[in-house]
Amino acid sequence: MKYMVAELLFKATKAWYEDGRICILLSDKKEVRFPIELNPRLREATIEQLSNIEIICAGTGLHWPELDEDLSITGIIEGRFSA
């Protein structure tokens, strides 16, 4: 299986919603945060839906099951906040 270098370097260990932002703790202890306004599905979601974040694909992605929304950690770091 091929991986991009960024996928091997940036893995989420924790993700949560806080004050209008999605917050991600990476395996190297850095935090990444972005405002929900940058994603159309997240922008319209309830706090409960926003708070229900699953870390998927061995830490390389985030999934909101109630919203059917997936974002890659690499994409978030590169500034791509929606599909």
mmCIF file of the N, C-alpha and C atoms, coordinates in Angstrom:
data_MODEL
# 
_entry.id   MODEL 
# 
loop_
_atom_site.group_PDB 
_atom_site.id 
_atom_site.type_symbol 
_atom_site.label_atom_id 
_atom_site.label_alt_id 
_atom_site.label_comp_id 
_atom_site.label_asym_id 
_atom_site.label_entity_id 
_atom_site.label_seq_id 
_atom_site.pdbx_PDB_ins_code 
_atom_site.Cartn_x 
_atom_site.Cartn_y 
_atom_site.Cartn_z 
_atom_site.occupancy 
_atom_site.B_iso_or_equiv 
_atom_site.pdbx_formal_charge 
_atom_site.auth_seq_id 
_atom_site.auth_comp_id 
_atom_site.auth_asym_id 
_atom_site.auth_atom_id 
_atom_site.pdbx_PDB_model_num 
ATOM 1   N N  . MET A 1 1  ? 0.835   -1.170 0.000  1.00 0.00 ? 1  MET A N  1 
ATOM 2   C CA . MET A 1 1  ? 0.000   0.000  0.000  1.00 0.00 ? 1  MET A CA 1 
ATOM 3   C C  . MET A 1 1  ? 0.887   1.243  0.000  1.00 0.00 ? 1  MET A C  1 
ATOM 4   N N  . LYS A 1 2  ? 0.548   2.209  -0.832 1.00 0.00 ? 2  LYS A N  1 
ATOM 5   C CA . LYS A 1 2  ? 1.300   3.450  -0.903 1.00 0.00 ? 2  LYS A CA 1 
ATOM 6   C C  . LYS A 1 2  ? 0.741   4.473  0.068  1.00 0.00 ? 2  LYS A C  1 
ATOM 7   N N  . TYR A 1 3  ? 1.628   5.215  0.682  1.00 0.00 ? 3  TYR A N  1 
ATOM 8   C CA . TYR A 1 3  ? 1.237   6.294  1.567  1.00 0.00 ? 3  TYR A CA 1 
ATOM 9   C C  . TYR A 1 3  ? 1.996   7.554  1.176  1.00 0.00 ? 3  TYR A C  1 
ATOM 10  N N  . MET A 1 4  ? 1.357   8.683  1.359  1.00 0.00 ? 4  MET A N  1 
ATOM 11  C CA . MET A 1 4  ? 2.071   9.942  1.231  1.00 0.00 ? 4  MET A CA 1 
ATOM 12  C C  . MET A 1 4  ? 2.863   10.142 2.514  1.00 0.00 ? 4  MET A C  1 
ATOM 13  N N  . VAL A 1 5  ? 3.978   10.817 2.427  1.00 0.00 ? 5  VAL A N  1 
ATOM 14  C CA . VAL A 1 5  ? 4.786   11.070 3.613  1.00 0.00 ? 5  VAL A CA 1 
ATOM 15  C C  . VAL A 1 5  ? 3.959   11.744 4.695  1.00 0.00 ? 5  VAL A C  1 
ATOM 16  N N  . ALA A 1 6  ? 3.128   12.705 4.303  1.00 0.00 ? 6  ALA A N  1 
ATOM 17  C CA . ALA A 1 6  ? 2.302   13.428 5.278  1.00 0.00 ? 6  ALA A CA 1 
ATOM 18  C C  . ALA A 1 6  ? 1.370   12.484 6.028  1.00 0.00 ? 6  ALA A C  1 
ATOM 19  N N  . GLU A 1 7  ? 0.852   11.458 5.364  1.00 0.00 ? 7  GLU A N  1 
ATOM 20  C CA . GLU A 1 7  ? -0.044  10.507 6.025  1.00 0.00 ? 7  GLU A CA 1 
ATOM 21  C C  . GLU A 1 7  ? 0.688   9.716  7.094  1.00 0.00 ? 7  GLU A C  1 
ATOM 22  N N  . LEU A 1 8  ? 1.957   9.482  6.893  1.00 0.00 ? 8  LEU A N  1 
ATOM 23  C CA . LEU A 1 8  ? 2.732   8.750  7.886  1.00 0.00 ? 8  LEU A CA 1 
ATOM 24  C C  . LEU A 1 8  ? 3.156   9.652  9.041  1.00 0.00 ? 8  LEU A C  1 
ATOM 25  N N  . LEU A 1 9  ? 3.315   10.940 8.776  1.00 0.00 ? 9  LEU A N  1 
ATOM 26  C CA . LEU A 1 9  ? 3.774   11.879 9.796  1.00 0.00 ? 9  LEU A CA 1 
ATOM 27  C C  . LEU A 1 9  ? 2.644   12.424 10.659 1.00 0.00 ? 9  LEU A C  1 
ATOM 28  N N  . PHE A 1 10 ? 1.487   12.688 10.068 1.00 0.00 ? 10 PHE A N  1 
ATOM 29  C CA . PHE A 1 10 ? 0.397   13.362 10.771 1.00 0.00 ? 10 PHE A CA 1 
ATOM 30  C C  . PHE A 1 10 ? -0.734  12.387 11.072 1.00 0.00 ? 10 PHE A C  1 
ATOM 31  N N  . LYS A 1 11 ? -0.820  11.969 12.334 1.00 0.00 ? 11 LYS A N  1 
ATOM 32  C CA . LYS A 1 11 ? -1.891  11.071 12.753 1.00 0.00 ? 11 LYS A CA 1 
ATOM 33  C C  . LYS A 1 11 ? -2.578  11.661 13.977 1.00 0.00 ? 11 LYS A C  1 
ATOM 34  N N  . ALA A 1 12 ? -3.887  11.596 13.959 1.00 0.00 ? 12 ALA A N  1 
ATOM 35  C CA . ALA A 1 12 ? -4.680  12.115 15.078 1.00 0.00 ? 12 ALA A CA 1 
ATOM 36  C C  . ALA A 1 12 ? -4.724  11.096 16.208 1.00 0.00 ? 12 ALA A C  1 
ATOM 37  N N  . THR A 1 13 ? -4.585  11.571 17.431 1.00 0.00 ? 13 THR A N  1 
ATOM 38  C CA . THR A 1 13 ? -4.761  10.712 18.599 1.00 0.00 ? 13 THR A CA 1 
ATOM 39  C C  . THR A 1 13 ? -6.022  11.096 19.385 1.00 0.00 ? 13 THR A C  1 
ATOM 40  N N  . LYS A 1 14 ? -6.502  12.323 19.158 1.00 0.00 ? 14 LYS A N  1 
ATOM 41  C CA . LYS A 1 14 ? -7.703  12.807 19.831 1.00 0.00 ? 14 LYS A CA 1 
ATOM 42  C C  . LYS A 1 14 ? -8.318  13.898 18.970 1.00 0.00 ? 14 LYS A C  1 
ATOM 43  N N  . ALA A 1 15 ? -9.645  13.965 18.953 1.00 0.00 ? 15 ALA A N  1 
ATOM 44  C CA . ALA A 1 15 ? -10.348 15.030 18.221 1.00 0.00 ? 15 ALA A CA 1 
ATOM 45  C C  . ALA A 1 15 ? -11.584 15.412 19.013 1.00 0.00 ? 15 ALA A C  1 
ATOM 46  N N  . TRP A 1 16 ? -11.872 16.720 19.053 1.00 0.00 ? 16 TRP A N  1 
ATOM 47  C CA . TRP A 1 16 ? -13.012 17.200 19.807 1.00 0.00 ? 16 TRP A CA 1 
ATOM 48  C C  . TRP A 1 16 ? -13.508 18.525 19.232 1.00 0.00 ? 16 TRP A C  1 
ATOM 49  N N  . TYR A 1 17 ? -14.730 18.882 19.608 1.00 0.00 ? 17 TYR A N  1 
ATOM 50  C CA . TYR A 1 17 ? -15.327 20.158 19.235 1.00 0.00 ? 17 TYR A CA 1 
ATOM 51  C C  . TYR A 1 17 ? -15.238 21.101 20.426 1.00 0.00 ? 17 TYR A C  1 
ATOM 52  N N  . GLU A 1 18 ? -14.839 22.364 20.160 1.00 0.00 ? 18 GLU A N  1 
ATOM 53  C CA . GLU A 1 18 ? -14.718 23.344 21.236 1.00 0.00 ? 18 GLU A CA 1 
ATOM 54  C C  . GLU A 1 18 ? -14.900 24.757 20.688 1.00 0.00 ? 18 GLU A C  1 
ATOM 55  N N  . ASP A 1 19 ? -15.896 25.461 21.175 1.00 0.00 ? 19 ASP A N  1 
ATOM 56  C CA . ASP A 1 19 ? -16.095 26.880 20.852 1.00 0.00 ? 19 ASP A CA 1 
ATOM 57  C C  . ASP A 1 19 ? -16.058 27.196 19.356 1.00 0.00 ? 19 ASP A C  1 
ATOM 58  N N  . GLY A 1 20 ? -16.812 26.444 18.565 1.00 0.00 ? 20 GLY A N  1 
ATOM 59  C CA . GLY A 1 20 ? -16.895 26.728 17.134 1.00 0.00 ? 20 GLY A CA 1 
ATOM 60  C C  . GLY A 1 20 ? -15.725 26.220 16.309 1.00 0.00 ? 20 GLY A C  1 
ATOM 61  N N  . ARG A 1 21 ? -14.887 25.388 16.919 1.00 0.00 ? 21 ARG A N  1 
ATOM 62  C CA . ARG A 1 21 ? -13.719 24.849 16.208 1.00 0.00 ? 21 ARG A CA 1 
ATOM 63  C C  . ARG A 1 21 ? -13.611 23.342 16.398 1.00 0.00 ? 21 ARG A C  1 
ATOM 64  N N  . ILE A 1 22 ? -13.071 22.692 15.385 1.00 0.00 ? 22 ILE A N  1 
ATOM 65  C CA . ILE A 1 22 ? -12.678 21.295 15.498 1.00 0.00 ? 22 ILE A CA 1 
ATOM 66  C C  . ILE A 1 22 ? -11.219 21.298 15.921 1.00 0.00 ? 22 ILE A C  1 
ATOM 67  N N  . CYS A 1 23 ? -10.908 20.553 16.970 1.00 0.00 ? 23 CYS A N  1 
ATOM 68  C CA . CYS A 1 23 ? -9.567  20.508 17.538 1.00 0.00 ? 23 CYS A CA 1 
ATOM 69  C C  . CYS A 1 23 ? -9.025  19.088 17.393 1.00 0.00 ? 23 CYS A C  1 
ATOM 70  N N  . ILE A 1 24 ? -7.761  19.005 16.993 1.00 0.00 ? 24 ILE A N  1 
ATOM 71  C CA . ILE A 1 24 ? -7.144  17.702 16.757 1.00 0.00 ? 24 ILE A CA 1 
ATOM 72  C C  . ILE A 1 24 ? -5.781  17.675 17.441 1.00 0.00 ? 24 ILE A C  1 
ATOM 73  N N  . LEU A 1 25 ? -5.550  16.651 18.252 1.00 0.00 ? 25 LEU A N  1 
ATOM 74  C CA . LEU A 1 25 ? -4.243  16.426 18.840 1.00 0.00 ? 25 LEU A CA 1 
ATOM 75  C C  . LEU A 1 25 ? -3.531  15.390 17.976 1.00 0.00 ? 25 LEU A C  1 
ATOM 76  N N  . LEU A 1 26 ? -2.368  15.748 17.478 1.00 0.00 ? 26 LEU A N  1 
ATOM 77  C CA . LEU A 1 26 ? -1.592  14.848 16.629 1.00 0.00 ? 26 LEU A CA 1 
ATOM 78  C C  . LEU A 1 26 ? -0.652  13.990 17.465 1.00 0.00 ? 26 LEU A C  1 
ATOM 79  N N  . SER A 1 27 ? -0.178  12.917 16.871 1.00 0.00 ? 27 SER A N  1 
ATOM 80  C CA . SER A 1 27 ? 0.692   11.985 17.580 1.00 0.00 ? 27 SER A CA 1 
ATOM 81  C C  . SER A 1 27 ? 2.006   12.620 18.026 1.00 0.00 ? 27 SER A C  1 
ATOM 82  N N  . ASP A 1 28 ? 2.419   13.723 17.390 1.00 0.00 ? 28 ASP A N  1 
ATOM 83  C CA . ASP A 1 28 ? 3.648   14.410 17.813 1.00 0.00 ? 28 ASP A CA 1 
ATOM 84  C C  . ASP A 1 28 ? 3.363   15.497 18.847 1.00 0.00 ? 28 ASP A C  1 
ATOM 85  N N  . LYS A 1 29 ? 2.144   15.493 19.407 1.00 0.00 ? 29 LYS A N  1 
ATOM 86  C CA . LYS A 1 29 ? 1.687   16.400 20.466 1.00 0.00 ? 29 LYS A CA 1 
ATOM 87  C C  . LYS A 1 29 ? 1.341   17.807 19.977 1.00 0.00 ? 29 LYS A C  1 
ATOM 88  N N  . LYS A 1 30 ? 1.366   18.057 18.675 1.00 0.00 ? 30 LYS A N  1 
ATOM 89  C CA . LYS A 1 30 ? 0.914   19.337 18.141 1.00 0.00 ? 30 LYS A CA 1 
ATOM 90  C C  . LYS A 1 30 ? -0.607  19.324 18.065 1.00 0.00 ? 30 LYS A C  1 
ATOM 91  N N  . GLU A 1 31 ? -1.200  20.515 18.155 1.00 0.00 ? 31 GLU A N  1 
ATOM 92  C CA . GLU A 1 31 ? -2.641  20.650 17.999 1.00 0.00 ? 31 GLU A CA 1 
ATOM 93  C C  . GLU A 1 31 ? -2.950  21.433 16.736 1.00 0.00 ? 31 GLU A C  1 
ATOM 94  N N  . VAL A 1 32 ? -3.992  21.003 16.055 1.00 0.00 ? 32 VAL A N  1 
ATOM 95  C CA . VAL A 1 32 ? -4.498  21.693 14.877 1.00 0.00 ? 32 VAL A CA 1 
ATOM 96  C C  . VAL A 1 32 ? -5.953  22.023 15.176 1.00 0.00 ? 32 VAL A C  1 
ATOM 97  N N  . ARG A 1 33 ? -6.374  23.243 14.829 1.00 0.00 ? 33 ARG A N  1 
ATOM 98  C CA . ARG A 1 33 ? -7.759  23.669 15.042 1.00 0.00 ? 33 ARG A CA 1 
ATOM 99  C C  . ARG A 1 33 ? -8.235  24.403 13.806 1.00 0.00 ? 33 ARG A C  1 
ATOM 100 N N  . PHE A 1 34 ? -9.508  24.214 13.480 1.00 0.00 ? 34 PHE A N  1 
ATOM 101 C CA . PHE A 1 34 ? -10.084 24.989 12.382 1.00 0.00 ? 34 PHE A CA 1 
ATOM 102 C C  . PHE A 1 34 ? -11.547 25.295 12.684 1.00 0.00 ? 34 PHE A C  1 
ATOM 103 N N  . PRO A 1 35 ? -12.022 26.459 12.220 1.00 0.00 ? 35 PRO A N  1 
ATOM 104 C CA . PRO A 1 35 ? -13.408 26.848 12.483 1.00 0.00 ? 35 PRO A CA 1 
ATOM 105 C C  . PRO A 1 35 ? -14.384 26.020 11.640 1.00 0.00 ? 35 PRO A C  1 
ATOM 106 N N  . ILE A 1 36 ? -15.508 25.659 12.244 1.00 0.00 ? 36 ILE A N  1 
ATOM 107 C CA . ILE A 1 36 ? -16.490 24.838 11.538 1.00 0.00 ? 36 ILE A CA 1 
ATOM 108 C C  . ILE A 1 36 ? -17.077 25.557 10.329 1.00 0.00 ? 36 ILE A C  1 
ATOM 109 N N  . GLU A 1 37 ? -16.994 26.878 10.285 1.00 0.00 ? 37 GLU A N  1 
ATOM 110 C CA . GLU A 1 37 ? -17.531 27.641 9.158  1.00 0.00 ? 37 GLU A CA 1 
ATOM 111 C C  . GLU A 1 37 ? -16.858 27.276 7.837  1.00 0.00 ? 37 GLU A C  1 
ATOM 112 N N  . LEU A 1 38 ? -15.692 26.667 7.897  1.00 0.00 ? 38 LEU A N  1 
ATOM 113 C CA . LEU A 1 38 ? -14.970 26.311 6.680  1.00 0.00 ? 38 LEU A CA 1 
ATOM 114 C C  . LEU A 1 38 ? -15.510 25.047 6.012  1.00 0.00 ? 38 LEU A C  1 
ATOM 115 N N  . ASN A 1 39 ? -16.450 24.365 6.668  1.00 0.00 ? 39 ASN A N  1 
ATOM 116 C CA . ASN A 1 39 ? -17.026 23.137 6.114  1.00 0.00 ? 39 ASN A CA 1 
ATOM 117 C C  . ASN A 1 39 ? -18.551 23.258 6.130  1.00 0.00 ? 39 ASN A C  1 
ATOM 118 N N  . PRO A 1 40 ? -19.211 23.155 4.965  1.00 0.00 ? 40 PRO A N  1 
ATOM 119 C CA . PRO A 1 40 ? -20.673 23.338 4.903  1.00 0.00 ? 40 PRO A CA 1 
ATOM 120 C C  . PRO A 1 40 ? -21.469 22.391 5.800  1.00 0.00 ? 40 PRO A C  1 
ATOM 121 N N  . ARG A 1 41 ? -21.087 21.138 5.890  1.00 0.00 ? 41 ARG A N  1 
ATOM 122 C CA . ARG A 1 41 ? -21.838 20.196 6.731  1.00 0.00 ? 41 ARG A CA 1 
ATOM 123 C C  . ARG A 1 41 ? -21.625 20.475 8.213  1.00 0.00 ? 41 ARG A C  1 
ATOM 124 N N  . LEU A 1 42 ? -20.402 20.782 8.587  1.00 0.00 ? 42 LEU A N  1 
ATOM 125 C CA . LEU A 1 42 ? -20.125 21.071 9.989  1.00 0.00 ? 42 LEU A CA 1 
ATOM 126 C C  . LEU A 1 42 ? -20.786 22.369 10.417 1.00 0.00 ? 42 LEU A C  1 
ATOM 127 N N  . ARG A 1 43 ? -20.811 23.332 9.531  1.00 0.00 ? 43 ARG A N  1 
ATOM 128 C CA . ARG A 1 43 ? -21.391 24.646 9.819  1.00 0.00 ? 43 ARG A CA 1 
ATOM 129 C C  . ARG A 1 43 ? -22.865 24.532 10.211 1.00 0.00 ? 43 ARG A C  1 
ATOM 130 N N  . GLU A 1 44 ? -23.589 23.590 9.628  1.00 0.00 ? 44 GLU A N  1 
ATOM 131 C CA . GLU A 1 44 ? -25.034 23.428 9.872  1.00 0.00 ? 44 GLU A CA 1 
ATOM 132 C C  . GLU A 1 44 ? -25.353 22.407 10.960 1.00 0.00 ? 44 GLU A C  1 
ATOM 133 N N  . ALA A 1 45 ? -24.352 21.807 11.565 1.00 0.00 ? 45 ALA A N  1 
ATOM 134 C CA . ALA A 1 45 ? -24.560 20.714 12.519 1.00 0.00 ? 45 ALA A CA 1 
ATOM 135 C C  . ALA A 1 45 ? -24.861 21.223 13.925 1.00 0.00 ? 45 ALA A C  1 
ATOM 136 N N  . THR A 1 46 ? -25.454 20.349 14.719 1.00 0.00 ? 46 THR A N  1 
ATOM 137 C CA . THR A 1 46 ? -25.685 20.650 16.136 1.00 0.00 ? 46 THR A CA 1 
ATOM 138 C C  . THR A 1 46 ? -24.394 20.393 16.920 1.00 0.00 ? 46 THR A C  1 
ATOM 139 N N  . ILE A 1 47 ? -24.358 20.898 18.139 1.00 0.00 ? 47 ILE A N  1 
ATOM 140 C CA . ILE A 1 47 ? -23.194 20.667 18.995 1.00 0.00 ? 47 ILE A CA 1 
ATOM 141 C C  . ILE A 1 47 ? -23.009 19.173 19.245 1.00 0.00 ? 47 ILE A C  1 
ATOM 142 N N  . GLU A 1 48 ? -24.098 18.454 19.429 1.00 0.00 ? 48 GLU A N  1 
ATOM 143 C CA . GLU A 1 48 ? -24.016 17.010 19.655 1.00 0.00 ? 48 GLU A CA 1 
ATOM 144 C C  . GLU A 1 48 ? -23.408 16.302 18.444 1.00 0.00 ? 48 GLU A C  1 
ATOM 145 N N  . GLN A 1 49 ? -23.843 16.679 17.250 1.00 0.00 ? 49 GLN A N  1 
ATOM 146 C CA . GLN A 1 49 ? -23.293 16.081 16.029 1.00 0.00 ? 49 GLN A CA 1 
ATOM 147 C C  . GLN A 1 49 ? -21.822 16.428 15.860 1.00 0.00 ? 49 GLN A C  1 
ATOM 148 N N  . LEU A 1 50 ? -21.469 17.670 16.137 1.00 0.00 ? 50 LEU A N  1 
ATOM 149 C CA . LEU A 1 50 ? -20.075 18.102 16.014 1.00 0.00 ? 50 LEU A CA 1 
ATOM 150 C C  . LEU A 1 50 ? -19.171 17.380 17.010 1.00 0.00 ? 50 LEU A C  1 
ATOM 151 N N  . SER A 1 51 ? -19.705 17.079 18.170 1.00 0.00 ? 51 SER A N  1 
ATOM 152 C CA . SER A 1 51 ? -18.916 16.438 19.229 1.00 0.00 ? 51 SER A CA 1 
ATOM 153 C C  . SER A 1 51 ? -18.721 14.950 18.994 1.00 0.00 ? 51 SER A C  1 
ATOM 154 N N  . ASN A 1 52 ? -19.515 14.359 18.118 1.00 0.00 ? 52 ASN A N  1 
ATOM 155 C CA . ASN A 1 52 ? -19.414 12.928 17.841 1.00 0.00 ? 52 ASN A CA 1 
ATOM 156 C C  . ASN A 1 52 ? -18.417 12.709 16.690 1.00 0.00 ? 52 ASN A C  1 
ATOM 157 N N  . ILE A 1 53 ? -17.135 12.755 17.022 1.00 0.00 ? 53 ILE A N  1 
ATOM 158 C CA . ILE A 1 53 ? -16.063 12.611 16.028 1.00 0.00 ? 53 ILE A CA 1 
ATOM 159 C C  . ILE A 1 53 ? -15.377 11.276 16.247 1.00 0.00 ? 53 ILE A C  1 
ATOM 160 N N  . GLU A 1 54 ? -15.215 10.518 15.172 1.00 0.00 ? 54 GLU A N  1 
ATOM 161 C CA . GLU A 1 54 ? -14.463 9.268  15.222 1.00 0.00 ? 54 GLU A CA 1 
ATOM 162 C C  . GLU A 1 54 ? -13.133 9.459  14.500 1.00 0.00 ? 54 GLU A C  1 
ATOM 163 N N  . ILE A 1 55 ? -12.075 8.932  15.079 1.00 0.00 ? 55 ILE A N  1 
ATOM 164 C CA . ILE A 1 55 ? -10.780 8.904  14.400 1.00 0.00 ? 55 ILE A CA 1 
ATOM 165 C C  . ILE A 1 55 ? -10.741 7.606  13.613 1.00 0.00 ? 55 ILE A C  1 
ATOM 166 N N  . ILE A 1 56 ? -10.486 7.715  12.299 1.00 0.00 ? 56 ILE A N  1 
ATOM 167 C CA . ILE A 1 56 ? -10.539 6.548  11.415 1.00 0.00 ? 56 ILE A CA 1 
ATOM 168 C C  . ILE A 1 56 ? -9.215  6.351  10.681 1.00 0.00 ? 56 ILE A C  1 
ATOM 169 N N  . CYS A 1 57 ? -9.102  5.216  10.031 1.00 0.00 ? 57 CYS A N  1 
ATOM 170 C CA . CYS A 1 57 ? -7.960  4.908  9.152  1.00 0.00 ? 57 CYS A CA 1 
ATOM 171 C C  . CYS A 1 57 ? -6.630  5.065  9.880  1.00 0.00 ? 57 CYS A C  1 
ATOM 172 N N  . ALA A 1 58 ? -6.536  4.447  11.041 1.00 0.00 ? 58 ALA A N  1 
ATOM 173 C CA . ALA A 1 58 ? -5.290  4.455  11.826 1.00 0.00 ? 58 ALA A CA 1 
ATOM 174 C C  . ALA A 1 58 ? -4.817  5.868  12.157 1.00 0.00 ? 58 ALA A C  1 
ATOM 175 N N  . GLY A 1 59 ? -5.765  6.774  12.369 1.00 0.00 ? 59 GLY A N  1 
ATOM 176 C CA . GLY A 1 59 ? -5.421  8.130  12.766 1.00 0.00 ? 59 GLY A CA 1 
ATOM 177 C C  . GLY A 1 59 ? -5.243  9.112  11.632 1.00 0.00 ? 59 GLY A C  1 
ATOM 178 N N  . THR A 1 60 ? -5.469  8.686  10.399 1.00 0.00 ? 60 THR A N  1 
ATOM 179 C CA . THR A 1 60 ? -5.256  9.580  9.255  1.00 0.00 ? 60 THR A CA 1 
ATOM 180 C C  . THR A 1 60 ? -6.524  10.305 8.816  1.00 0.00 ? 60 THR A C  1 
ATOM 181 N N  . GLY A 1 61 ? -7.645  10.042 9.494  1.00 0.00 ? 61 GLY A N  1 
ATOM 182 C CA . GLY A 1 61 ? -8.882  10.700 9.101  1.00 0.00 ? 61 GLY A CA 1 
ATOM 183 C C  . GLY A 1 61 ? -9.832  10.903 10.261 1.00 0.00 ? 61 GLY A C  1 
ATOM 184 N N  . LEU A 1 62 ? -10.808 11.781 10.047 1.00 0.00 ? 62 LEU A N  1 
ATOM 185 C CA . LEU A 1 62 ? -11.882 12.035 11.007 1.00 0.00 ? 62 LEU A CA 1 
ATOM 186 C C  . LEU A 1 62 ? -13.209 11.731 10.331 1.00 0.00 ? 62 LEU A C  1 
ATOM 187 N N  . HIS A 1 63 ? -14.160 11.231 11.124 1.00 0.00 ? 63 HIS A N  1 
ATOM 188 C CA . HIS A 1 63 ? -15.477 10.871 10.599 1.00 0.00 ? 63 HIS A CA 1 
ATOM 189 C C  . HIS A 1 63 ? -16.546 11.344 11.570 1.00 0.00 ? 63 HIS A C  1 
ATOM 190 N N  . TRP A 1 64 ? -17.578 11.983 11.028 1.00 0.00 ? 64 TRP A N  1 
ATOM 191 C CA . TRP A 1 64 ? -18.762 12.389 11.786 1.00 0.00 ? 64 TRP A CA 1 
ATOM 192 C C  . TRP A 1 64 ? -19.898 11.500 11.298 1.00 0.00 ? 64 TRP A C  1 
ATOM 193 N N  . PRO A 1 65 ? -20.233 10.426 12.016 1.00 0.00 ? 65 PRO A N  1 
ATOM 194 C CA . PRO A 1 65 ? -21.220 9.462  11.527 1.00 0.00 ? 65 PRO A CA 1 
ATOM 195 C C  . PRO A 1 65 ? -22.604 10.041 11.268 1.00 0.00 ? 65 PRO A C  1 
ATOM 196 N N  . GLU A 1 66 ? -23.069 10.932 12.116 1.00 0.00 ? 66 GLU A N  1 
ATOM 197 C CA . GLU A 1 66 ? -24.403 11.494 11.941 1.00 0.00 ? 66 GLU A CA 1 
ATOM 198 C C  . GLU A 1 66 ? -24.474 12.467 10.773 1.00 0.00 ? 66 GLU A C  1 
ATOM 199 N N  . LEU A 1 67 ? -23.330 12.982 10.350 1.00 0.00 ? 67 LEU A N  1 
ATOM 200 C CA . LEU A 1 67 ? -23.285 13.953 9.251  1.00 0.00 ? 67 LEU A CA 1 
ATOM 201 C C  . LEU A 1 67 ? -22.790 13.332 7.947  1.00 0.00 ? 67 LEU A C  1 
ATOM 202 N N  . ASP A 1 68 ? -22.324 12.088 8.008  1.00 0.00 ? 68 ASP A N  1 
ATOM 203 C CA . ASP A 1 68 ? -21.725 11.416 6.849  1.00 0.00 ? 68 ASP A CA 1 
ATOM 204 C C  . ASP A 1 68 ? -20.606 12.282 6.248  1.00 0.00 ? 68 ASP A C  1 
ATOM 205 N N  . GLU A 1 69 ? -19.756 12.793 7.119  1.00 0.00 ? 69 GLU A N  1 
ATOM 206 C CA . GLU A 1 69 ? -18.655 13.656 6.696  1.00 0.00 ? 69 GLU A CA 1 
ATOM 207 C C  . GLU A 1 69 ? -17.331 13.035 7.116  1.00 0.00 ? 69 GLU A C  1 
ATOM 208 N N  . ASP A 1 70 ? -16.381 13.023 6.195  1.00 0.00 ? 70 ASP A N  1 
ATOM 209 C CA . ASP A 1 70 ? -15.034 12.509 6.442  1.00 0.00 ? 70 ASP A CA 1 
ATOM 210 C C  . ASP A 1 70 ? -14.024 13.543 5.987  1.00 0.00 ? 70 ASP A C  1 
ATOM 211 N N  . LEU A 1 71 ? -12.989 13.743 6.788  1.00 0.00 ? 71 LEU A N  1 
ATOM 212 C CA . LEU A 1 71 ? -11.885 14.626 6.419  1.00 0.00 ? 71 LEU A CA 1 
ATOM 213 C C  . LEU A 1 71 ? -10.578 13.921 6.736  1.00 0.00 ? 71 LEU A C  1 
ATOM 214 N N  . SER A 1 72 ? -9.600  14.087 5.860  1.00 0.00 ? 72 SER A N  1 
ATOM 215 C CA . SER A 1 72 ? -8.283  13.514 6.137  1.00 0.00 ? 72 SER A CA 1 
ATOM 216 C C  . SER A 1 72 ? -7.463  14.512 6.931  1.00 0.00 ? 72 SER A C  1 
ATOM 217 N N  . ILE A 1 73 ? -6.604  14.005 7.785  1.00 0.00 ? 73 ILE A N  1 
ATOM 218 C CA . ILE A 1 73 ? -5.723  14.868 8.568  1.00 0.00 ? 73 ILE A CA 1 
ATOM 219 C C  . ILE A 1 73 ? -4.793  15.626 7.629  1.00 0.00 ? 73 ILE A C  1 
ATOM 220 N N  . THR A 1 74 ? -4.273  14.960 6.625  1.00 0.00 ? 74 THR A N  1 
ATOM 221 C CA . THR A 1 74 ? -3.403  15.624 5.645  1.00 0.00 ? 74 THR A CA 1 
ATOM 222 C C  . THR A 1 74 ? -4.149  16.765 4.964  1.00 0.00 ? 74 THR A C  1 
ATOM 223 N N  . GLY A 1 75 ? -5.375  16.521 4.557  1.00 0.00 ? 75 GLY A N  1 
ATOM 224 C CA . GLY A 1 75 ? -6.180  17.563 3.918  1.00 0.00 ? 75 GLY A CA 1 
ATOM 225 C C  . GLY A 1 75 ? -6.402  18.751 4.826  1.00 0.00 ? 75 GLY A C  1 
ATOM 226 N N  . ILE A 1 76 ? -6.693  18.493 6.093  1.00 0.00 ? 76 ILE A N  1 
ATOM 227 C CA . ILE A 1 76 ? -6.899  19.579 7.047  1.00 0.00 ? 76 ILE A CA 1 
ATOM 228 C C  . ILE A 1 76 ? -5.620  20.403 7.177  1.00 0.00 ? 76 ILE A C  1 
ATOM 229 N N  . ILE A 1 77 ? -4.495  19.750 7.302  1.00 0.00 ? 77 ILE A N  1 
ATOM 230 C CA . ILE A 1 77 ? -3.217  20.457 7.432  1.00 0.00 ? 77 ILE A CA 1 
ATOM 231 C C  . ILE A 1 77 ? -2.914  21.258 6.176  1.00 0.00 ? 77 ILE A C  1 
ATOM 232 N N  . GLU A 1 78 ? -3.337  20.751 5.021  1.00 0.00 ? 78 GLU A N  1 
ATOM 233 C CA . GLU A 1 78 ? -3.121  21.447 3.756  1.00 0.00 ? 78 GLU A CA 1 
ATOM 234 C C  . GLU A 1 78 ? -4.168  22.539 3.501  1.00 0.00 ? 78 GLU A C  1 
ATOM 235 N N  . GLY A 1 79 ? -5.165  22.660 4.387  1.00 0.00 ? 79 GLY A N  1 
ATOM 236 C CA . GLY A 1 79 ? -6.169  23.704 4.224  1.00 0.00 ? 79 GLY A CA 1 
ATOM 237 C C  . GLY A 1 79 ? -7.398  23.282 3.455  1.00 0.00 ? 79 GLY A C  1 
ATOM 238 N N  . ARG A 1 80 ? -7.608  21.979 3.277  1.00 0.00 ? 80 ARG A N  1 
ATOM 239 C CA . ARG A 1 80 ? -8.813  21.480 2.605  1.00 0.00 ? 80 ARG A CA 1 
ATOM 240 C C  . ARG A 1 80 ? -9.787  21.001 3.683  1.00 0.00 ? 80 ARG A C  1 
ATOM 241 N N  . PHE A 1 81 ? -10.827 21.779 3.934  1.00 0.00 ? 81 PHE A N  1 
ATOM 242 C CA . PHE A 1 81 ? -11.734 21.520 5.030  1.00 0.00 ? 81 PHE A CA 1 
ATOM 243 C C  . PHE A 1 81 ? -13.074 20.941 4.618  1.00 0.00 ? 81 PHE A C  1 
ATOM 244 N N  . SER A 1 82 ? -13.265 20.694 3.325  1.00 0.00 ? 82 SER A N  1 
ATOM 245 C CA . SER A 1 82 ? -14.490 20.045 2.860  1.00 0.00 ? 82 SER A CA 1 
ATOM 246 C C  . SER A 1 82 ? -14.171 19.280 1.582  1.00 0.00 ? 82 SER A C  1 
ATOM 247 N N  . ALA A 1 83 ? -15.074 18.344 1.256  1.00 0.00 ? 83 ALA A N  1 
ATOM 248 C CA . ALA A 1 83 ? -14.862 17.512 0.073  1.00 0.00 ? 83 ALA A CA 1 
ATOM 249 C C  . ALA A 1 83 ? -15.093 18.281 -1.202 1.00 0.00 ? 83 ALA A C  1 
# 
